[in-house]
Amino acid sequence: MRTKNFLFRFRDALTFSALLLVLPAASPGQEADYFQFSRPALNAASMLGVEPQLGPQPPCGGEPIPPYPNLDDSATVKSWSESDLGRDWRPPACTGWAAVGFTTLVTTVARFRHTSEPGDLLRHIGAISDTAGVRYWSTTHKRWQTFIVDAYALTDPQSGHRRDDFKSDEMKEGKVLYFEQVDNLAGKTVYRMYIAKASTDRLVVEVENVGIMRHLFIPILHSGEMQLIYFLDRESDNVWRYYSIVRTGKNANQMIAGNESSSMNRAVAFYRHLVGIPTDQEPPAAR
């Protein structure tokens, strides 16, 4: 029983670690890859009385799925399952993700007030050290807890030399940057951040793990198997829209599978940190 509880705690922690730091590949000029169903498939679905499941659709030339909530509503957070989308779910083209399928898949959609320029948002994203101390609701421990012990920018992924946080003039479109995060169970992990789009009305940022993540010498996630992408789009002078997808690859170790409620809470913690909401503000997305 002690071993089982430990594995649950480790899975609970590991998924959030990568979630906070992983922002996947996006290609600015690509159109949305909306799923196309054949006429026989649509007819079959109609006969069975079910709607074909499109899955997550980022804001890439069409209305997103899930849709944006009202401005004063909480973020909409959804954990998608293999039964929803199938084992070989194919990501929308504008994510830039080539691999199919997933072990965990979570979307977060929101609208928030922000009166500053995009450069201020980029400066906040580049402040890697500020992620230390982010809190989330652990459904395993039934309490708010600090997950990120330390986080810092790196000069390069090989040397591991720390540096000051990234400045706004470094957070330019097409820029690739590296940082390291230390969580309270899984230890150190290096991440790659790519600024896919940086204009006055849209920011698209990617992060993914660079090396193999291990626990007790057991590979948990291989390079690039934890991915998160988020889109920030200006709606008006003082309102922005937020859309994120985070996934682990379908070949990820099953130690991190399941526990959808904690995955949702971690996704909300990242969103809250990004837009300036206290990360331990009641209520959590899931108990």
Secondary structure, DSSP 8 states (H G I E B T S, - for coil): -HHHHHHHHHHHHHHHHHHHH------TT---------HHHHHHHHHHT-------B-SSSS--BS----TTS--EEEEE-HHHH-TT----GGG---S---SEEEEEEEEEE--S-HHHHHHHHH-GGGGTT-EEEETTTTEEEE-EEEEEEES-TTT--EE----TTT--TT-EEEEEEEETTTEEEEEEEEEEEE-SSEEEEEEEE-S-EEETTEEEE-TT-EEEEEEEEE-SSSEEEEEEEEEE-TTS-GGGS--HHHHHHHHHHHHHHHHT--TT-SS-S--
